[in-house]
């Protein structure tokens, strides 16, 4: 998991710990990232952050509370990068 944004809010929300628990429980990266968004907003409604989650199977999920956050990744079995700005 990689995070960016207001570190104090990320730590306060326990974002990385939450995502690791969700992955350990078997959730795929996309679902863990989605749950993390909900939990982050509940803990720090004004917090601005973004994260990319990678699970053991190579699945990728993205979550964020900031506007216009850019992201990109490429898995070892993909020919192209996945990019976006949400």
Secondary structure, DSSP 8 states (H G I E B T S, - for coil): -EEEE-HHHHHHHTHHHHHHHHHHTT--HHHHHHHHHHHHHHH-TT--EEEEEE-TTS-EEEEESSTT-EEEE--TT-SS-EEEE-
